Amino acid sequence: MMLRILPHSAAPTICRGQFKSTAFRLAVRSLRPVVVPLSHRSRYATTAAHAGDAPTDLAYTRNIGIIAHIDAGKTTTTERMLFYSGFSRRIGNVDEGSTVMDYLPAERARGITITSACITFPWHTHTVNLIDTPGHADFTFEVERAIRVLDGAVTILDGVAGVEAQTEKVWRQAERYNIPRIIFVNKLDRMGAGFGRTVKEIGVKLNGWPAVMQIPMYETDEASDEVFKGVVDVVENRVFRWGESGGDGRNVEVYDFNWLKEKMPKLHEEALRARVALVELLSEFDDHLVEMYLELGDHQFIPATEIKKVLRRLTLNGRGRVIPVFCGASFRNIGVQPLLDGVVDYLPSPQDRPPAAVSYYEGKETALLDISDDRICALAFKVIHDPKRGMMVFVRVYSGVLTRASHLLNTNLQTKERAQRLLRMYADDAVDIPSIQTGHIGVILGLKHTRTGDTLISEPTVPKHSPQHQHNKKLLLSALNKEGTLQLRPITVPPPVFFASLEPNTLGEQKHLEEVLQILLREDPSLHVSVDPDSGQTLLSGMGELHLEIARDRLVNDLKAKADMGKINIGYRETVTGPLGPVVRKVYDREIAGRRSAAAISAAVGSVGDFNEDYNAAESAYNEIIALDSGNVLTVTVLQRMLPPGPAEERLLRNLSPQPCAPGNEDLHLPQHLQSYATTLRPALLSGALAALSRGPFLGFPLHSTHVHLTLNPNTDIFSASESTSSAMTSATRLTITTALRSAFGGTNNIEGGNRGDGKVQLMEPVMNVAISVPENDLGTVVSDISGARGGNVYALDDDVDDSLDNDHHAHSPRAVAHAGTSPHPTHPHHSSGVSKVKEETLVIDPARIYVPLDARGLTHKSAAQHEFRPRTIRARVPLKEMIGYLRHLRSLTKGRGSFVMAVDRFERMDKGRERGVLLEIRGDGSKAIGR
Ligand SMILES: Nc1nc2c(ncn2[C@@H]2O[C@H](COP(=O)(O)OP(=O)(O)OP(=O)(O)O)[C@@H](O)[C@H]2O)c(=O)[nH]1
């Protein structure tokens, strides 16, 4: 059957195989406005994806992520994508636990995404590598590492809730990496959904101009209810209608605007307005479009191809200044195929992305990676232990082609690795492949050490018989050494704020527990494990309660550890107050396996705040200043060495009261065996300091914002070469700093008595940045609860996103459209004096200028009830302690409609009263779990 556009007659049904047929294209080419048919799965055999032969041409590749607030519908949408692409034969359902993407038992049981799943599927001539990320704030790190390797993202919004707090957060995360983004406003079938309102929120909360590509279409059923039926595509001037209720969404009816004009004149008018708004918006950024408009004289005549071209260019820069907005209801199977077309049309191929930033020598030198470089450079962005396949390392290849059996160098660990097998992933299924091409995502099996976040490169080799090798060996070796330090930008790991003890059920289980914890750490670097040196207790720390619960499930259920997890507690920090205290010198002297190990060092501790104040005055006294994690700072001074008298040294001996060496590591006068400061002494001091700082003198919490100053006097602190080895230096450093911290604390650890000593050590607590979404009606109650009982500091209520559609609509009123249709100039205020470009860098959206489409629901159902459900966002800083169990409380305050997200803002010193509260709590029930 040849398909014709039937403007006035009954709707044709587009069946499999009819989209994009040549006949269809020819039929529509002569029509104006231009209508191009929608794509459909039938072009792809369902087996194609599994055969591992998906096209790998870079221009036809899309590495995309699905990011959003929890429950926005990411997994539901992804499952439809898989179905329409032909990848899966039936649609997976989140609520029934039958999805392809949420395949872990814990995910299916909880109905949430925990680990970002990766899947490859075809869409027309393109290959889409898609990552479905978790929405829960506890898994922000999981999102971060996925975003790190994506080229583009689809952000899904709940059309009822609008732009929620976690959406804003992931949006900013994506912005940091300049990831081009498109938006899909989902759940438009739900009562209370407001497309126009959501569009306005996109502009205000995400600071970008919404480019409305589609508007929703509702139809009234027999019960006079408005039912969401389809979307109006204002770029191609056509209507997609999913007529069949309860169907799988594959049969889509396509109509032109004449049909729309006859059946739904109001919606037709709105669609024309939407096109005007779109063309006007784009012409602010594109002179050529303005010229075209001036030539054609009507917004409706601008060809869709031109609009798409400009929009693609604007989206690809990744700044999110112009945001393509699509709409639908994936649960009702509406709107997903056009969204997939949008992915191909507006999101970049790896070639469209700027080159990846790399660094050499631990970040001391930076450069851009050339995508055409044939040497392999890949980032391990996810490591997962699979019971059948072993360690699976997910990589994104940035240059070169990774082939089976490639020899690799892990530049973070400086270890050699061999890629034994390569896989392309289809959620939990995999297909063996011979290679992973530049720009692609895949899995390596057989890597022994690689962790999440590590860089893998082709193992640098010296070519045999190369002339360079003969003539300039030194130069070549230094180039090879440099290459061996190449690293892609690391993934930032946030500080853990919760911890719990882990106890093996029997002593014999300890070893197995340690082994599986190593696996867990390789998988998830946002988990930390530490062992209390006194009690030997293992402590696991993480980002949130749910994060630790899931880690426990993984340890016990998947990795078969026989262990119990204690109560989940807040991870406080300890800090030293005031300027550097007295200098403490300790001698470490032990006999280990019949050999003496001895060294000494001096240390003083103080607060980083005071160090910063003195910084300029004191800088020259230090040989090195090292910024550590948790805001701690280590400074090192190595005094000049007195050499034994001899003819050459006599000059030196004359004024040899110990002085700091001239800054600059090369000048240090160290004994032979420690001579290379950078490779022997520095790492020894650093690991001693890190070990000492990991456990404070008060309650054993890690130190924060603390300045440690080390002074090494080689004349007195270093003994013979065999005694003062680098491990002796590490032990001496650890012992001395621990002693200095204890003396700053000013007392013994007397937790039982509840005293905190009278010294300079204080507790710090995590203070969270909290965004709470509540219905308008409950705003007052929640604000007073947060700022009263919980001691929070409310610093903002969301900009009042006025959804008075009438107001906004003025700028794009029917009169304005009529005017625009006849005026030689587009009607946008900025065009009044010709074209004035928006300064992209400083773009701040004026809500009054955002085009807000009227939707049927908005027109007929805009009522007080809708206002009542509109979520408002409260932003506050609240101590984490006050947020424990808050969700239940919030639900009770808001009749179950409130939700919140939070992230660590900073650690703050606690006053004595709050400290006492923590001590009481620990003494009351948690002293064992805290174990100090
Ligand atoms: N009415 C309606 N419900 C939807 C729609 N899309 C998703 N849902 C429902 O919303 C809930 C959450 O959907 P998910 O797909 O799990 O959302 P998610 O964003 O993947 O959630 P997390 O992975 O936990 O962050 C489920 O109950 C879905 O059935 C929609 O278009 N309309």
The ligand as a Tripos MOL2 file, in Angstrom:
@<TRIPOS>MOLECULE
LIG
   32    34     1     0     0
SMALL
NO_CHARGES

@<TRIPOS>ATOM
      1 N1          1.5690    7.4340   34.1800 N.pl3     1 LIG1
      2 C1          2.8210    7.2400   33.7890 C.ar      1 LIG1
      3 N2          3.6840    6.5710   34.5760 N.ar      1 LIG1
      4 C2          4.9410    6.4090   34.1370 C.ar      1 LIG1
      5 C3          5.3830    6.9070   32.8890 C.ar      1 LIG1
      6 N3          6.6850    6.5870   32.7400 N.ar      1 LIG1
      7 C4          7.0580    5.9200   33.8560 C.ar      1 LIG1
      8 N4          6.0160    5.7970   34.6970 N.ar      1 LIG1
      9 C5          5.9930    5.1390   36.0110 C.3       1 LIG1
     10 O1          6.8430    5.8480   36.8780 O.3       1 LIG1
     11 C6          7.5170    4.9510   37.7690 C.3       1 LIG1
     12 C7          9.0150    5.1400   37.6670 C.3       1 LIG1
     13 O2          9.4640    4.7460   36.3920 O.3       1 LIG1
     14 P1         10.9710    4.3030   36.1130 P.3       1 LIG1
     15 O3         11.0720    4.0780   34.6470 O.co2     1 LIG1
     16 O4         11.3980    3.2290   37.0280 O.co2     1 LIG1
     17 O5         11.7170    5.6140   36.5310 O.3       1 LIG1
     18 P2         13.2970    5.8080   36.6440 P.3       1 LIG1
     19 O6         13.5250    7.2280   36.3130 O.co2     1 LIG1
     20 O7         14.0180    4.7850   35.8260 O.co2     1 LIG1
     21 O8         13.5340    5.5290   38.1830 O.3       1 LIG1
     22 P3         14.9660    5.2920   38.9140 P.3       1 LIG1
     23 O9         15.7510    4.4090   38.0410 O.co2     1 LIG1
     24 O10        14.6160    4.6230   40.1810 O.co2     1 LIG1
     25 O11        15.5390    6.6200   39.1030 O.co2     1 LIG1
     26 C8          7.0650    3.5460   37.3800 C.3       1 LIG1
     27 O12         5.9980    3.1780   38.2180 O.3       1 LIG1
     28 C9          6.5630    3.7220   35.9600 C.3       1 LIG1
     29 O13         5.5600    2.7940   35.6080 O.3       1 LIG1
     30 C10         4.4390    7.5910   32.0630 C.ar      1 LIG1
     31 O14         4.7010    8.0410   30.9580 O.2       1 LIG1
     32 N5          3.1850    7.7330   32.5660 N.ar      1 LIG1
@<TRIPOS>BOND
     1     1     2 1
     2     2     3 ar
     3     2    32 ar
     4     3     4 ar
     5     4     5 ar
     6     4     8 ar
     7     5     6 ar
     8     5    30 ar
     9     6     7 ar
    10     7     8 ar
    11     8     9 1
    12     9    10 1
    13     9    28 1
    14    10    11 1
    15    11    12 1
    16    11    26 1
    17    12    13 1
    18    13    14 1
    19    14    15 2
    20    14    16 1
    21    14    17 1
    22    17    18 1
    23    18    19 2
    24    18    20 1
    25    18    21 1
    26    21    22 1
    27    22    23 2
    28    22    24 1
    29    22    25 1
    30    26    27 1
    31    26    28 1
    32    28    29 1
    33    30    31 2
    34    30    32 ar
@<TRIPOS>SUBSTRUCTURE
     1 LIG1         1 GROUP 0 **** ****
